[in-house]
């Protein structure tokens, strides 16, 4: 095979190659090729070794002792949960040692697709001859619409993400061709999901099963629904993490990259789902990381003039994630819109910052900065019954305004809420212009008693629980987004798992069937749940409730928020078991997302070493055949 490849030198950190593009019709196209490069240092013949992500792993202790007996160089020993890792001090100086590559397909300055060249297949001696240890990787990159990019300026970048490489690279077996429906290369799904390929081909023209909520959903959104359905049908799950580009469990060691996730550091890939919250749109989360992409207008994070910059920065963050294989999901931790309206009516003063709440004629007239998770998103505890309840009654006010039974205060509260939704509209339209879909998840955990839209927040004038209040406000949210021209949203309904269909709470205010606030099939694309329990039986109960509910309606199922605060891999193993054991249920879970990084401690303590059990166990858990990361996806 090697003699059929073109040999090129790696120059700097980026190798740029122009593929042999022939005549292509308008539509989609694949660019497929093979990469061969030296992928590990030489080892003495006869030793049974394999190459994991970090260092050399001896298959048994006896092999390690043989290495120690004959080695002329010092080495460092790390005992892992399985096998033994051996890391040589001179490893970084060897050609190809620790190198991690991305292949990027560019059309001029436009990034069309990206692929991580991990887990290369080792070439045997028959292929490599005397050339040493080399690995090969078949790469497939995708152009979604050849009409929208300059195919004459097509180029492939082989970009080094980490490590050092000073050797040669062989490129060949080029294929550039139009894509027919269902004509997918081997990398379309991971090997374990191969059975889903025909399913994807059959469903790719539509969302599969039930129609999407938005009948004008962009093609990429329909493909995303079909792809998620195929992933679930194959028994796999997309793995996601909240805020992963700017939230990790510590720097870990001097010189550690700050712009990667813990998942990327260990697995060489980002998660497949990027969790983002509306708090980022107003500067409460990740403001400094957003400013790295779109400089803020002023140094003051609370200045409303910066809000368009926050929104644009989040658009670009999500676009980067999409290019790497991650779909974004947007949740809303909204400040109490009833409180905000009352503050406006009482003197137009932001109670947190002391600034004006509303500035007529400004680029962004409302300043929501300060009304965050801690002081207004979570309602105050009512001493009468110990439940969280907003004194401003925002849900009831909006319901009355929407049903024509309200007054000026109700209409004003609805107006504040819609102004907050406009933040989401601007974010979604920014991605829609790039043909990127979003999993939109408003009013999450509504079956609980902590947010102002929760159970206690949906009481009528007589103080009686009225689920129709929640349903109507949700329906208005969907209608408002589409009415503003947003057609890239996939709508996700996610009550709190511990609070629905819980027989232990039967007869109390906390017992709420999953369906009691369901807004209707015309307003929900994905039936999901949030649950931070580490009780496996309880989690399995959530999964059964939601998958049966979703299956009866032709909907997808998912876990939109699950625990992420463990300090070892035990929780990951438990989640994969509880969420993935669904063969007996109508549908499988399509995805799950951890709200934070899996630990609050760094996984890596050097470029090549993990913090023992936690890091190694995490690698093992995410190496499950059920788990798909960003590098595995083809949206």
Buried (B, 14 or more C-beta within 10 A) or exposed (E): BBEEBEEBEBEEEEBBBEBEBEEBEEEBBBBBBBBBBBBBBEBEEEBEBEBBBBBBBBEEEEBBEBBEEEEEEEBBEBEBEEBBBBBBEEBEEBBBBBBBBBBBBBBEEBBBBBBBBBEBEBBEEEBBEEBBBBBBBBBBBBBBBBEEBEBEEBBBBBBBBBBBBEBBBBBBBBEBBBBEEEEBBEBBBBEBBEEBBEBBBBBBEBBBBBBBBBEEBBEBBBBBBBBBBBBBBBBBBBBBBBBBBBBBBBEBEEEBBEEBBBBBBBBBBBBBBBBBBBBBBBBBBBBEBBBBBBEBBEEBBBBBBBBBBBBBBBBBBBBBBBBBBBBBBBBBBBBBBBBBBBBBEEEEEBBBBEBBBBBEEEEBBBBBBBBBBEBBBBBBBBEEEEBBBBEBBBBBBBBBBBEEEBEEBBBBBBBBBBBBBBBBBBBBBBBBEBBBBBBBBBBBBBBBBBBBBBBBBBBBEEEEBBBEBBBBBBBBBBEBBBEBEBBBBBBBBBBBBBBBBBEEBEEEEBBBBBEBBBBEBEBBBBBBBBBBBBEEEBBBBBBBBBBBBBBEBBBBBBBBBBBBBBBBBBBBBBBBBBBBBBEEBBBBBBBBBBBBBBBEBBBBBBBBBBBBBBBBBBBBBBEBEBBBBBBBBBB
